[in-house]
Structures are given as structure tokens and as C-alpha cells.
Amino acid sequence: MSEGLGRLAWFVPLLPGLPLAAGLIGLLLPPSPRGAATGEDRARKVAIVLGVAGAAGALLVALALLSRVDHLVEGSTSWVDLGGLQVTLGYRLDGVAVLVATAVATVALAVQVYSIGYLRRGPHDDVEVDHRYPPYAAQISLFTAAMLVVVIAGDLIMLLVGWEVMGICSYLLIAHDRRLPEAPAAAVKAFLVTRVGDVGFLLGIALLGVSAGSFKIADVLAHDHSTGTLTAACLLLLAGVAGKSAQFPLHTWLPDAMAGPTPISALIHAATMVAAGVYAVARLFPLFERAPVALAVLGVMAAITLLLGALAATAQDDIKRVLAWSTVSQIGYMTGALAVGAPTAALFHLLSHAAFKALLFLAAGAVIHAVGTTLMSRMGGLRATMPVTFWCTLVGLGALAGLPPLSGFWSKDGVLAAAEAAALDGAGPAPQWVGWLVWLAGLLGVAVTAWYATRLLLRTFFGTTRIPLAHPHDPPGSMRWPVLLLAVPAALLGLAAFWPPFADRISAPITAAEGNDFDVSLVHLGPALLLPLVLLLVGAGVAGAGWRRDPVADPARFLGPLRPVFARAFRLDDVQHTLVVRPTTALARAARTGDELGVDGLVEGTGRAAVGLGGGLAALHRAALPRAAAGVLAGALLIGLAVALIGGAS
């Protein structure tokens, strides 16, 4: 154990251990009886206690570590030997790790508390509950534990274990509501698409481990890998990042994952799953820094994803799909910052995004819970009847758009400042054209984000109500308090950039290139701020002007013929289905037909022939005595005749 933590080092295993224990115990609980009321369901009460206690315990441990860790500390013990390659159980903690762990535990706790009220069949305490709540709460705990393993892992194999457990939990949680026919299909799609990327991630880890002679992250970072090995490994790792973080071209699973419960959408989008890819690249960034080809690929991927997600969000009617596509776009900002050599800016935006995106999804869940639909075309006029939800949503959308002084303004500005430096000055390890690509895409993304954020706010909370037979209201306390508490970091986290302890911790993974070529400060004040602000005002103003002309009509109507193209995200899902899914399905059918008609047919045909022959012989043996005697005499006569003929011929 590390001396840097002292006695607190024994707390480190508790960080993932507490939610892991809560999840494993929770899986042993029986499902709630169908038709049971909330007050009568003991299994649900135990599941609530376990889920909340596991997340709260992890948060307390993260805060304790946050108060002590301000530099890199490590500890490990040997786990298994794979042909001379040591796999270790250990941790690698620095300021960034404990900050991300704190964000993960905070969002997980908010989701566990929020789910108490959300996963009921109705808004009152005496209504029927979701009978699958115990496994649901347990799976959230396992999901949280897996992400925390990724955050603190000191070994690539240990990181891979957490990475894969997240994939399994995402499948189970997205498919939770079996009443929705699209939920199982969305879960299967998420699992398969992310598995495609995970194959590359596994191969990249194997390549690095074999090259370094160890899977320990410290050894992998310190080893002098050959250029070819390093480039190949980093490109393979990016395949896993594209899958887990929903980056082009493996982004198609994330919008469909909205079929899962809204709290799960908040957990996946804000603090786990999609953040894991960005965090993994940041932790291994010294390797990517020495592989400019991989950074160039990451930059192209980031720019396409950033604009693709933003444009797709402009034409969605489902409020959750707007937020889903916004996540795709915002993760593009993070990977763009990594591509231009600014992991600190990427991690700062990751933390602020965790706060405001969790807030937005939980606020959207409150709206859905109140009105019974996810379609903005059936909402409107909710500002008066849901004031708490309205103001919290306003804070979240302002942070998403980058409105000063909310958190997203400062973190997005850091990304744009790094991209600008890379474009104009050639700063950073990537080619200069990557800086131009990320910077221009980021600036355009500011205007588009402001447009669709304004549209969401106006369509949902302003104008006349379009909700027949509904009486919307702010959510109950178990749902309202998580939303209110998340509004605080969504509004104020950006100001933490002015606080030296926070800045020192988040700058822990700073690289030589960033230290030499970029201002390490998280705050970039100056004339460069004016252009993003102007673009923000333009985007919001265009959406507002369109709504004022006709408050009933959707501002997206001005997109004209582009609207269906954006709504289908440039039909890339259809392309993927045509080029990958259909050929794979056809190949599977051909293989099945060949197996059934060829392999199975040969085996079964041989069996049927043997059975038929045996049946014929059995029929002969069962013949009556006169027929049997006649057969024997005929056979003897034939044999005698044959002998005579053969003897005469000789």
C-alpha cells in the first residue's frame, strides 16, 4: 500500500467495494410481488436501503480521498501470472481520479434516490410498484462499482474487467422495462455495438502488455514502445473508445438506449459508460501523445461526432433523444480536446458535463413522469405548473449551451481555447490541421447547441399547453431533491476553476506538450471568448425568433428538407444496417441452412438410413414360419445353383 495515503489507503478498495457488495446482495433479493403496493413491499425497501447505502458509502470514501490525494499515489499486489506477464490488483490515484470518482458516486446516489419515486406505477405511495425494482437497484450498484474500478485501476486487465462489467450492466438496465417492445432490441443493439469496439480495446491492451512485459499502467506508460506498436495499440484502443463513448461510427446505440428508464439514461450519459472512453484516453494520454496518427484519427472522429450529434438533436421530437444526441456532441468536444493535446480541458468538460447532463435527464424524467409522454409536440406551457423543474432545466440547458457563468461556459471555453492554440500556433502533439478541424467544428457546434437547447426549453415550458387530460406538477420529494442538488454543480462547478486546490487536482495528468504550449490555467479570459458568445446568441436568437413568429409551430420547420435528414442522423443507422447487419444476418442464415441441410442432414440421413435398414431386417426376422422356411430354401437353392455354375465353368 502507498505511504502517500497512510491509513486511508485501506479505504481505497471500499470505493468500488461498497456498491459492489450492495449490488451482489441485492441480486439475491426476490422480485417484488406483482400488484403489491409500495408500503407493502419489503424486498423493495431492502433494495432501496442497499442501493442508497452503497452509493452514499462510495461518495463518503471518495470525499475522504479527495481531501488527502493531490498527487499520484499507487499500490498493488500480484494477482496472476500469465506466461510471465504479471497481472496485478491495485490502484492508481491522483487528483483527477478522485474528482471523477466523486462525480460518479454523486450521480449514482442521485439516481438511486430519484428512482425510488420514478419507478412506481403512479405518483402516489399506495399504487402498484415496479416488481423488478430489486434487481434494478442492484444492477445500478454493480454499474457504479464497475465504473469506479475503471477510475482507480492500476492495471490494464483490471480496467478491462470494469469496462466489460459496465457493458453487461448497461444491457440489463436498458432492457429493464419489459413492457416496452423496443427496450430489449435497444439493449441488444447497445451490447453488440459496444462489443465491436471492445474487441479492438482488448487487442490494444494485449499489444501494450506484451510490448511492456507488464499490464501495470505505470509500466506500460514508462516503457519505450516502438512507433508501429504504439500507433497500432492506440488505434485499437480508440475502437473501444468509439463504442463506449458513442463516437462516430459506433454512436448509433446511444439514442436507441433511451428506451431504458430515464434515471438509467442519466447514469449512462453523465458519469459512467460514455465518460469511460474519454477517461481511459486521458489516463493513457502519454501513449497517444507519442502517436500523432492516432491523435489525427481521434480528431477527425471528434469533429464528425460533434457536428453529427448537434445537428441530429435539432430535429428530434422526443425530449430524451434530444438530450441523447447532445451527449454524443458533447463527448465530441471532450475527444476533440484530447486530439489537440489538452487532456485537462477534456476532463474539466467531462466533470461539468456530468453535472448538467445528469440534471437535464432527471429534470426531463420529472416532466415525463408528470405528463406521461416523451414528445415535446405534446408538451408546452409547463413553466407555471412545474416551476422547480423549469428553473432547474433552465440551468442545465444554459450550462449545455455554454451560457456564462454556468459550468459549461468555462469548460467548453477551455476546449475551444486549446483547439484555437493548436490551430493558430501549431501547439500540441497532433498535426496542425487537426486543431483547425476541431476548432471550427467546436465553434459551429456552439451555435447549433444554443439553437436546439432554446428549442427544447420553448417547446416544453412555454406557449400553450398541448397536454390533454393531464395535470402536470413538480415531482415528489424523492425526485425533486436530486434535481435541486444537481443544479448546484451544474451552475457553479465552472467557478471551481478559480480555486487552486481544484485546478491543481484536475491538472494532475498534464503532459509535457500541454505544459509547454498551453496555458495550464482552466480559465481562458480575453477576446477569444467573444466569438463563442456571439455564436451562442445567434443560435439562441434564431430559435427564439422562429418561435415568436408562430409559438404553436416547431422551430425545426425552418430546416426544410434537411429536417428528416437530421432527424435520422444522416441515415447512418440505415447505412450501418445495410452494410453490416443485413450481410451478417444473411451470412448467419446461410451458415444455419448449411449446418441444418449439410452437417445435420448428413448425420440425420445416415441415422434414418440405418433405422430403415434395421427396420427392414427386423421385418424379415418377424416373418411367419412358412415364409421363413420358403426364404431359407430359396436361399439354399440359389447358393447351390451358384456353386454348380461356378464348378461347371471351372
FIKOLRO-207542 format. One record per residue (C-alpha): residue number from 1; x negated, y, z. Coordinates in nm, 2 decimals, padded with zeros to 4 digits, m for minus. Layout:
BEGIN
R  num    east   north      up
R  NUM       X       Y       Z
...
***
This chain:
BEGIN
R  num    east   north      up
R    1   00.00   00.00   00.00
R    2  m00.11   00.35  m00.07
R    3  m00.27   00.56   00.20
R    4  m00.12   00.87   00.05
R    5   00.23   00.78   00.18
R    6   00.12   00.64   00.51
R    7   00.41   00.46   00.69
R    8   00.65   00.60   00.43
R    9   00.50   00.35   00.18
R   10   00.72   00.08   00.33
R   11   01.02   00.29   00.22
R   12   00.94   00.26  m00.15
R   13   01.08  m00.09  m00.20
R   14   01.41   00.03  m00.04
R   15   01.46   00.28  m00.32
R   16   01.58   00.02  m00.56
R   17   01.63  m00.24  m00.29
R   18   01.93  m00.08  m00.12
R   19   02.15  m00.06  m00.42
R   20   02.02  m00.40  m00.54
R   21   02.13  m00.56  m00.21
R   22   02.47  m00.38  m00.23
R   23   02.52  m00.50  m00.58
R   24   02.43  m00.86  m00.51
R   25   02.65  m00.88  m00.20
R   26   02.93  m00.70  m00.39
R   27   02.93  m00.97  m00.67
R   28   03.02  m01.22  m00.41
R   29   03.34  m01.04  m00.32
R   30   03.67  m01.18  m00.47
R   31   03.86  m00.97  m00.72
R   32   04.14  m00.76  m00.57
R   33   04.48  m00.94  m00.58
R   34   04.70  m00.83  m00.87
R   35   04.97  m00.60  m00.76
R   36   04.80  m00.51  m00.43
R   37   04.84  m00.15  m00.30
R   38   04.53   00.05  m00.22
R   39   04.59   00.03   00.16
R   40   04.63  m00.35   00.15
R   41   04.32  m00.44  m00.05
R   42   04.04  m00.55   00.18
R   43   03.80  m00.66  m00.09
R   44   03.82  m00.31  m00.25
R   45   03.75  m00.14   00.09
R   46   03.44  m00.36   00.14
R   47   03.33  m00.29  m00.23
R   48   03.37   00.09  m00.17
R   49   03.16   00.07   00.15
R   50   02.88  m00.13  m00.02
R   51   02.87   00.09  m00.33
R   52   02.86   00.42  m00.15
R   53   02.62   00.29   00.12
R   54   02.38   00.16  m00.14
R   55   02.37   00.48  m00.34
R   56   02.36   00.70  m00.03
R   57   02.08   00.50   00.11
R   58   01.88   00.53  m00.21
R   59   01.94   00.90  m00.21
R   60   01.81   00.93   00.15
R   61   01.50   00.74   00.07
R   62   01.44   00.95  m00.25
R   63   01.47   01.27  m00.05
R   64   01.23   01.13   00.22
R   65   00.98   01.05  m00.06
R   66   01.04   01.39  m00.22
R   67   00.93   01.56   00.10
R   68   00.60   01.37   00.10
R   69   00.49   01.30  m00.26
R   70   00.33   01.58  m00.45
R   71   00.05   01.39  m00.62
R   72   00.00   01.04  m00.78
R   73   00.01   00.75  m00.53
R   74   00.01   00.38  m00.62
R   75   00.04   00.05  m00.45
R   76   00.07  m00.30  m00.60
R   77   00.03  m00.67  m00.52
R   78  m00.03  m00.96  m00.76
R   79   00.29  m01.13  m00.88
R   80   00.20  m01.39  m01.15
R   81  m00.09  m01.47  m01.38
R   82   00.00  m01.51  m01.75
R   83  m00.31  m01.68  m01.90
R   84  m00.55  m01.43  m01.74
R   85  m00.31  m01.13  m01.77
R   86  m00.21  m01.02  m01.43
R   87   00.15  m00.91  m01.37
R   88   00.19  m00.70  m01.05
R   89   00.47  m00.59  m00.82
R   90   00.41  m00.23  m00.73
R   91   00.50   00.13  m00.76
R   92   00.35   00.44  m00.93
R   93   00.49   00.76  m00.77
R   94   00.43   01.12  m00.84
R   95   00.63   01.44  m00.82
R   96   00.82   01.36  m01.14
R   97   00.91   01.01  m01.03
R   98   01.07   01.12  m00.70
R   99   01.25   01.40  m00.88
R  100   01.40   01.17  m01.13
R  101   01.48   00.91  m00.86
R  102   01.66   01.18  m00.66
R  103   01.87   01.27  m00.97
R  104   01.96   00.91  m01.04
R  105   02.06   00.84  m00.68
R  106   02.26   01.17  m00.67
R  107   02.46   01.09  m00.98
R  108   02.51   00.73  m00.87
R  109   02.65   00.84  m00.54
R  110   02.88   01.09  m00.71
R  111   03.01   00.82  m00.95
R  112   03.07   00.57  m00.67
R  113   03.27   00.83  m00.47
R  114   03.46   00.95  m00.78
R  115   03.55   00.60  m00.88
R  116   03.75   00.55  m00.56
R  117   04.01   00.78  m00.68
R  118   03.97   00.73  m01.06
R  119   04.01   00.35  m01.07
R  120   04.36   00.34  m00.95
R  121   04.67   00.27  m01.15
R  122   04.82   00.60  m01.04
R  123   04.74   00.92  m00.84
R  124   04.88   00.81  m00.50
R  125   04.74   00.59  m00.23
R  126   05.03   00.34  m00.24
R  127   05.00   00.25  m00.60
R  128   04.85  m00.07  m00.75
R  129   04.48  m00.07  m00.77
R  130   04.23  m00.19  m01.03
R  131   04.20  m00.56  m00.93
R  132   03.84  m00.57  m01.08
R  133   03.71  m00.29  m00.86
R  134   03.47  m00.51  m00.65
R  135   03.26  m00.63  m00.95
R  136   03.28  m00.28  m01.10
R  137   03.13  m00.12  m00.79
R  138   02.87  m00.40  m00.76
R  139   02.76  m00.35  m01.13
R  140   02.72   00.02  m01.07
R  141   02.49  m00.06  m00.78
R  142   02.29  m00.30  m01.00
R  143   02.27  m00.04  m01.28
R  144   02.14   00.22  m01.03
R  145   01.88  m00.03  m00.89
R  146   01.76  m00.12  m01.24
R  147   01.71   00.25  m01.34
R  148   01.52   00.31  m01.01
R  149   01.29   00.02  m01.09
R  150   01.21   00.18  m01.43
R  151   01.14   00.51  m01.25
R  152   00.89   00.37  m00.99
R  153   00.75   00.08  m01.18
R  154   00.37   00.05  m01.17
R  155   00.36  m00.24  m01.42
R  156   00.50  m00.26  m01.77
R  157   00.66  m00.60  m01.71
R  158   00.83  m00.47  m01.40
R  159   00.95  m00.17  m01.61
R  160   01.08  m00.41  m01.87
R  161   01.28  m00.60  m01.61
R  162   01.46  m00.29  m01.50
R  163   01.50  m00.19  m01.87
R  164   01.68  m00.52  m01.96
R  165   01.90  m00.53  m01.65
R  166   02.03  m00.19  m01.74
R  167   02.13  m00.33  m02.08
R  168   02.32  m00.62  m01.92
R  169   02.50  m00.38  m01.67
R  170   02.60  m00.14  m01.95
R  171   02.76  m00.43  m02.14
R  172   02.96  m00.53  m01.83
R  173   03.06  m00.18  m01.73
R  174   03.17  m00.06  m02.08
R  175   03.39  m00.37  m02.11
R  176   03.54  m00.32  m01.76
R  177   03.89  m00.22  m01.87
R  178   04.02  m00.54  m02.04
R  179   04.35  m00.36  m02.12
R  180   04.18  m00.16  m02.39
R  181   04.12  m00.37  m02.70
R  182   03.83  m00.15  m02.81
R  183   03.63  m00.19  m02.49
R  184   03.49  m00.54  m02.54
R  185   03.39  m00.45  m02.90
R  186   03.22  m00.14  m02.78
R  187   03.04  m00.33  m02.51
R  188   02.92  m00.59  m02.76
R  189   02.80  m00.32  m03.00
R  190   02.61  m00.14  m02.73
R  191   02.44  m00.46  m02.62
R  192   02.34  m00.57  m02.97
R  193   02.22  m00.23  m03.10
R  194   02.01  m00.17  m02.79
R  195   01.88  m00.52  m02.81
R  196   01.75  m00.45  m03.16
R  197   01.53  m00.17  m03.02
R  198   01.44  m00.37  m02.72
R  199   01.27  m00.63  m02.94
R  200   01.03  m00.36  m03.05
R  201   00.99  m00.24  m02.70
R  202   00.89  m00.58  m02.58
R  203   00.64  m00.63  m02.86
R  204   00.49  m00.29  m02.78
R  205   00.44  m00.38  m02.42
R  206   00.29  m00.71  m02.51
R  207   00.05  m00.54  m02.75
R  208  m00.06  m00.29  m02.49
R  209  m00.10  m00.55  m02.22
R  210  m00.31  m00.78  m02.44
R  211  m00.53  m00.49  m02.55
R  212  m00.59  m00.37  m02.20
R  213  m00.61  m00.71  m02.04
R  214  m00.35  m00.60  m01.79
R  215   00.01  m00.49  m01.77
R  216  m00.06  m00.24  m01.49
R  217   00.03   00.11  m01.62
R  218  m00.28   00.26  m01.47
R  219  m00.50   00.01  m01.65
R  220  m00.31   00.05  m01.98
R  221  m00.34   00.43  m01.97
R  222  m00.71   00.41  m01.88
R  223  m00.81   00.16  m02.15
R  224  m00.97   00.27  m02.47
R  225  m00.73   00.11  m02.73
R  226  m00.82   00.10  m03.10
R  227  m00.64   00.35  m03.31
R  228  m00.45   00.09  m03.50
R  229  m00.34  m00.10  m03.19
R  230  m00.23   00.22  m03.02
R  231  m00.03   00.35  m03.32
R  232   00.14   00.02  m03.37
R  233   00.22  m00.02  m03.00
R  234   00.36   00.34  m02.97
R  235   00.58   00.29  m03.28
R  236   00.72  m00.03  m03.14
R  237   00.79   00.14  m02.81
R  238   00.98   00.41  m03.00
R  239   01.22   00.14  m03.13
R  240   01.32   00.07  m02.77
R  241   01.35   00.44  m02.70
R  242   01.57   00.49  m03.01
R  243   01.80   00.21  m02.88
R  244   01.83   00.30  m02.51
R  245   01.83   00.68  m02.56
R  246   02.07   00.66  m02.86
R  247   01.84   00.83  m03.11
R  248   01.86   00.80  m03.49
R  249   01.90   00.54  m03.64
R  250   02.01   00.34  m03.33
R  251   02.25   00.60  m03.20
R  252   02.58   00.46  m03.32
R  253   02.66   00.26  m03.00
R  254   02.69   00.56  m02.77
R  255   03.01   00.73  m02.90
R  256   03.19   00.40  m02.90
R  257   03.08   00.33  m02.55
R  258   03.34   00.60  m02.44
R  259   03.58   00.30  m02.43
R  260   03.44   00.24  m02.08
R  261   03.57   00.42  m01.77
R  262   03.48   00.79  m01.76
R  263   03.26   00.75  m01.44
R  264   03.05   00.50  m01.63
R  265   03.02   00.74  m01.92
R  266   02.88   00.99  m01.67
R  267   02.64   00.74  m01.52
R  268   02.51   00.62  m01.86
R  269   02.48   00.97  m02.02
R  270   02.35   01.16  m01.72
R  271   02.10   00.97  m01.51
R  272   02.05   00.61  m01.64
R  273   02.03   00.43  m01.98
R  274   01.99   00.73  m02.22
R  275   01.74   00.90  m01.99
R  276   01.53   00.59  m01.96
R  277   01.37   00.62  m02.30
R  278   01.27   00.98  m02.25
R  279   01.13   00.90  m01.91
R  280   00.93   00.60  m02.04
R  281   00.76   00.80  m02.32
R  282   00.68   01.08  m02.06
R  283   00.52   00.82  m01.83
R  284   00.31   00.68  m02.11
R  285   00.25   01.01  m02.29
R  286  m00.13   00.99  m02.27
R  287  m00.10   00.70  m02.51
R  288   00.13   00.89  m02.75
R  289  m00.10   01.19  m02.73
R  290  m00.37   00.98  m02.90
R  291  m00.13   00.85  m03.17
R  292  m00.02   01.15  m03.38
R  293   00.15   00.93  m03.63
R  294   00.39   00.81  m03.36
R  295   00.45   01.17  m03.25
R  296   00.53   01.27  m03.60
R  297   00.78   00.98  m03.63
R  298   00.93   01.09  m03.29
R  299   00.96   01.45  m03.41
R  300   01.15   01.35  m03.73
R  301   01.37   01.12  m03.53
R  302   01.44   01.40  m03.27
R  303   01.52   01.67  m03.53
R  304   01.77   01.44  m03.71
R  305   01.93   01.33  m03.39
R  306   01.96   01.68  m03.25
R  307   02.15   01.81  m03.55
R  308   02.34   01.49  m03.62
R  309   02.48   01.49  m03.26
R  310   02.56   01.86  m03.26
R  311   02.74   01.85  m03.60
R  312   02.93   01.54  m03.51
R  313   03.06   01.70  m03.19
R  314   03.21   01.99  m03.38
R  315   03.48   01.77  m03.54
R  316   03.59   01.53  m03.26
R  317   03.93   01.55  m03.11
R  318   03.86   01.31  m02.82
R  319   03.71   01.51  m02.54
R  320   03.48   01.22  m02.43
R  321   03.34   01.18  m02.78
R  322   03.26   01.55  m02.79
R  323   03.05   01.50  m02.48
R  324   02.90   01.18  m02.61
R  325   02.78   01.34  m02.93
R  326   02.65   01.63  m02.72
R  327   02.44   01.38  m02.52
R  328   02.29   01.25  m02.85
R  329   02.20   01.60  m02.94
R  330   02.06   01.70  m02.60
R  331   01.84   01.39  m02.59
R  332   01.71   01.50  m02.92
R  333   01.59   01.82  m02.75
R  334   01.40   01.61  m02.50
R  335   01.24   01.38  m02.75
R  336   01.16   01.69  m02.96
R  337   00.97   01.83  m02.66
R  338   00.78   01.51  m02.63
R  339   00.70   01.51  m03.00
R  340   00.53   01.86  m02.98
R  341   00.33   01.75  m02.67
R  342   00.54   01.90  m02.39
R  343   00.64   01.62  m02.15
R  344   00.70   01.87  m01.87
R  345   00.96   02.06  m02.07
R  346   01.12   01.73  m02.17
R  347   01.15   01.62  m01.81
R  348   01.28   01.96  m01.69
R  349   01.56   01.94  m01.95
R  350   01.62   01.57  m01.85
R  351   01.69   01.68  m01.49
R  352   01.91   01.98  m01.58
R  353   02.10   01.77  m01.84
R  354   02.16   01.50  m01.57
R  355   02.33   01.76  m01.35
R  356   02.55   01.94  m01.61
R  357   02.64   01.63  m01.81
R  358   02.75   01.43  m01.51
R  359   02.96   01.74  m01.41
R  360   03.12   01.76  m01.75
R  361   03.21   01.39  m01.77
R  362   03.36   01.38  m01.42
R  363   03.55   01.70  m01.50
R  364   03.67   01.55  m01.82
R  365   03.78   01.25  m01.62
R  366   03.98   01.47  m01.39
R  367   04.16   01.62  m01.70
R  368   04.23   01.27  m01.84
R  369   04.35   01.15  m01.51
R  370   04.59   01.44  m01.49
R  371   04.73   01.44  m01.84
R  372   04.70   01.08  m01.95
R  373   04.52   01.14  m02.28
R  374   04.17   01.20  m02.41
R  375   04.28   01.40  m02.71
R  376   04.23   01.78  m02.70
R  377   04.51   01.82  m02.95
R  378   04.75   01.72  m02.68
R  379   04.60   01.94  m02.41
R  380   04.59   02.31  m02.36
R  381   04.69   02.56  m02.10
R  382   04.53   02.37  m01.81
R  383   04.34   02.67  m01.67
R  384   04.63   02.77  m01.44
R  385   04.73   02.43  m01.32
R  386   04.38   02.29  m01.28
R  387   04.17   02.59  m01.16
R  388   03.89   02.39  m00.99
R  389   03.84   02.17  m01.29
R  390   03.84   02.47  m01.52
R  391   03.57   02.66  m01.33
R  392   03.35   02.35  m01.30
R  393   03.39   02.27  m01.67
R  394   03.30   02.63  m01.75
R  395   02.98   02.60  m01.55
R  396   02.90   02.27  m01.72
R  397   02.97   02.39  m02.07
R  398   02.77   02.71  m02.01
R  399   02.47   02.51  m01.90
R  400   02.51   02.28  m02.20
R  401   02.52   02.58  m02.44
R  402   02.22   02.75  m02.26
R  403   02.40   03.04  m02.11
R  404   02.18   03.24  m01.87
R  405   02.12   03.20  m01.58
R  406   02.26   02.84  m01.57
R  407   02.03   02.54  m01.56
R  408   02.04   02.45  m01.93
R  409   01.93   02.80  m02.03
R  410   01.59   02.76  m01.86
R  411   01.53   02.40  m01.95
R  412   01.63   02.44  m02.32
R  413   01.42   02.76  m02.34
R  414   01.12   02.55  m02.22
R  415   01.17   02.31  m02.51
R  416   01.21   02.59  m02.77
R  417   00.90   02.77  m02.64
R  418   00.69   02.46  m02.67
R  419   00.82   02.39  m03.02
R  420   00.76   02.75  m03.12
R  421   00.40   02.73  m02.99
R  422   00.34   02.41  m03.18
R  423   00.49   02.57  m03.50
R  424   00.32   02.91  m03.50
R  425  m00.01   02.83  m03.33
R  426  m00.05   02.46  m03.41
R  427  m00.06   02.38  m03.03
R  428  m00.02   02.02  m02.92
R  429  m00.14   01.68  m03.05
R  430   00.12   01.65  m03.32
R  431   00.08   01.78  m03.68
R  432   00.19   02.15  m03.71
R  433   00.48   02.07  m03.94
R  434   00.64   01.87  m03.66
R  435   00.65   02.18  m03.45
R  436   00.83   02.37  m03.73
R  437   01.08   02.09  m03.77
R  438   01.17   02.06  m03.40
R  439   01.18   02.44  m03.35
R  440   01.41   02.51  m03.64
R  441   01.63   02.22  m03.56
R  442   01.64   02.33  m03.20
R  443   01.74   02.69  m03.29
R  444   02.02   02.57  m03.52
R  445   02.13   02.33  m03.25
R  446   02.18   02.63  m03.01
R  447   02.44   02.79  m03.23
R  448   02.62   02.47  m03.31
R  449   02.62   02.37  m02.94
R  450   02.77   02.70  m02.84
R  451   03.04   02.66  m03.11
R  452   03.16   02.32  m03.00
R  453   03.13   02.40  m02.63
R  454   03.35   02.70  m02.68
R  455   03.60   02.50  m02.89
R  456   03.63   02.24  m02.61
R  457   03.69   02.50  m02.35
R  458   03.96   02.68  m02.55
R  459   04.14   02.37  m02.68
R  460   04.15   02.22  m02.33
R  461   04.22   02.50  m02.09
R  462   04.35   02.80  m02.29
R  463   04.66   02.86  m02.51
R  464   04.99   02.70  m02.46
R  465   05.04   02.36  m02.31
R  466   05.08   02.07  m02.56
R  467   05.14   01.80  m02.29
R  468   05.50   01.67  m02.30
R  469   05.64   01.54  m01.97
R  470   05.32   01.60  m01.78
R  471   05.25   01.79  m01.46
R  472   04.87   01.84  m01.46
R  473   04.70   01.92  m01.13
R  474   04.35   01.92  m00.99
R  475   04.23   01.57  m00.89
R  476   04.24   01.43  m00.53
R  477   03.96   01.48  m00.29
R  478   03.76   01.17  m00.38
R  479   03.74   01.30  m00.73
R  480   03.72   01.67  m00.66
R  481   03.43   01.68  m00.42
R  482   03.18   01.51  m00.65
R  483   03.27   01.75  m00.93
R  484   03.23   02.06  m00.70
R  485   02.89   01.94  m00.56
R  486   02.75   01.86  m00.91
R  487   02.84   02.22  m01.02
R  488   02.58   02.35  m00.78
R  489   02.27   02.19  m00.95
R  490   02.43   02.25  m01.29
R  491   02.44   02.62  m01.21
R  492   02.12   02.67  m01.00
R  493   01.87   02.39  m01.09
R  494   01.71   02.61  m01.36
R  495   01.62   02.87  m01.09
R  496   01.41   02.60  m00.92
R  497   01.16   02.67  m01.20
R  498   01.06   02.98  m01.00
R  499   01.00   02.77  m00.68
R  500   00.63   02.65  m00.67
R  501   00.70   02.31  m00.50
R  502   00.94   02.21  m00.77
R  503   00.72   02.34  m01.05
R  504   00.42   02.16  m00.91
R  505   00.60   01.83  m00.89
R  506   00.75   01.83  m01.23
R  507   00.42   01.93  m01.38
R  508   00.26   01.61  m01.25
R  509   00.24   01.43  m01.59
R  510   00.08   01.73  m01.76
R  511  m00.16   01.63  m02.03
R  512  m00.49   01.79  m02.14
R  513  m00.33   01.92  m02.46
R  514  m00.04   02.08  m02.28
R  515  m00.26   02.23  m02.02
R  516  m00.49   02.39  m02.28
R  517  m00.24   02.50  m02.54
R  518   00.08   02.57  m02.35
R  519   00.17   02.79  m02.06
R  520   00.24   02.53  m01.79
R  521   00.50   02.75  m01.63
R  522   00.85   02.62  m01.66
R  523   00.97   02.98  m01.73
R  524   00.90   03.15  m02.06
R  525   01.01   03.51  m02.04
R  526   00.97   03.75  m02.32
R  527   01.10   03.85  m02.67
R  528   01.12   03.48  m02.77
R  529   01.43   03.45  m02.55
R  530   01.63   03.69  m02.77
R  531   01.67   03.46  m03.08
R  532   01.83   03.17  m02.89
R  533   02.06   03.41  m02.71
R  534   02.17   03.57  m03.03
R  535   02.23   03.23  m03.18
R  536   02.43   03.13  m02.88
R  537   02.65   03.44  m02.90
R  538   02.70   03.39  m03.28
R  539   02.81   03.02  m03.22
R  540   03.05   03.11  m02.94
R  541   03.18   03.42  m03.12
R  542   03.26   03.23  m03.44
R  543   03.46   02.96  m03.24
R  544   03.64   03.23  m03.04
R  545   03.73   03.43  m03.34
R  546   03.88   03.13  m03.52
R  547   04.08   03.05  m03.21
R  548   04.21   03.41  m03.17
R  549   04.34   03.41  m03.53
R  550   04.55   03.10  m03.45
R  551   04.55   02.97  m03.09
R  552   04.75   02.67  m03.19
R  553   04.53   02.55  m03.47
R  554   04.20   02.37  m03.42
R  555   03.89   02.60  m03.49
R  556   03.74   02.30  m03.66
R  557   03.98   02.35  m03.95
R  558   03.73   02.61  m04.08
R  559   03.49   02.33  m04.15
R  560   03.70   02.24  m04.45
R  561   03.59   01.93  m04.65
R  562   03.30   01.89  m04.41
R  563   03.53   01.81  m04.12
R  564   03.59   01.44  m04.20
R  565   03.22   01.40  m04.28
R  566   03.12   01.55  m03.94
R  567   03.40   01.35  m03.76
R  568   03.25   01.03  m03.89
R  569   02.89   01.15  m03.82
R  570   02.80   01.14  m04.19
R  571   02.94   00.78  m04.20
R  572   02.61   00.64  m04.08
R  573   02.80   00.39  m03.88
R  574   02.96   00.27  m04.20
R  575   02.62   00.26  m04.37
R  576   02.49   00.05  m04.08
R  577   02.79  m00.18  m04.10
R  578   02.74  m00.22  m04.48
R  579   02.37  m00.27  m04.48
R  580   02.32  m00.47  m04.16
R  581   02.64  m00.60  m04.01
R  582   02.81  m00.74  m04.32
R  583   02.49  m00.91  m04.46
R  584   02.42  m01.06  m04.11
R  585   02.78  m01.18  m04.08
R  586   02.77  m01.33  m04.43
R  587   02.44  m01.50  m04.36
R  588   02.58  m01.64  m04.03
R  589   02.89  m01.77  m04.22
R  590   02.66  m01.93  m04.48
R  591   02.45  m02.09  m04.21
R  592   02.76  m02.22  m04.04
R  593   02.90  m02.36  m04.36
R  594   02.57  m02.52  m04.44
R  595   02.55  m02.67  m04.09
R  596   02.91  m02.80  m04.10
R  597   02.90  m02.94  m04.45
R  598   02.53  m03.03  m04.47
R  599   02.39  m03.14  m04.14
R  600   02.72  m03.22  m03.96
R  601   02.87  m03.35  m04.28
R  602   02.58  m03.60  m04.34
R  603   02.59  m03.72  m03.98
R  604   02.97  m03.74  m03.96
R  605   02.98  m03.90  m04.31
R  606   02.73  m04.17  m04.21
R  607   02.94  m04.23  m03.90
R  608   03.26  m04.26  m04.09
R  609   03.10  m04.50  m04.34
R  610   02.97  m04.72  m04.06
R  611   03.31  m04.71  m03.90
R  612   03.48  m04.80  m04.23
R  613   03.23  m05.09  m04.30
R  614   03.27  m05.22  m03.95
R  615   03.65  m05.19  m03.98
R  616   03.64  m05.39  m04.30
R  617   03.42  m05.66  m04.15
R  618   03.64  m05.67  m03.84
R  619   03.95  m05.72  m04.06
R  620   03.78  m06.01  m04.23
R  621   03.70  m06.17  m03.89
R  622   04.06  m06.13  m03.78
R  623   04.19  m06.32  m04.09
R  624   04.42  m06.62  m04.04
R  625   04.28  m06.97  m04.03
R  626   04.39  m07.07  m04.38
R  627   04.25  m06.76  m04.54
R  628   03.93  m06.80  m04.34
R  629   03.89  m07.16  m04.44
R  630   03.95  m07.07  m04.80
R  631   03.69  m06.80  m04.78
R  632   03.43  m07.04  m04.64
R  633   03.50  m07.30  m04.91
R  634   03.48  m07.03  m05.18
R  635   03.15  m06.91  m05.04
R  636   03.01  m07.26  m05.03
R  637   03.13  m07.32  m05.38
R  638   02.96  m07.01  m05.51
R  639   02.64  m07.09  m05.33
R  640   02.64  m07.44  m05.47
R  641   02.71  m07.32  m05.82
R  642   02.42  m07.07  m05.79
R  643   02.18  m07.34  m05.68
R  644   02.29  m07.57  m05.96
R  645   02.24  m07.30  m06.22
R  646   01.90  m07.20  m06.09
R  647   01.79  m07.56  m06.07
R  648   01.91  m07.63  m06.42
R  649   01.73  m07.33  m06.56
R  650   01.40  m07.44  m06.40
***
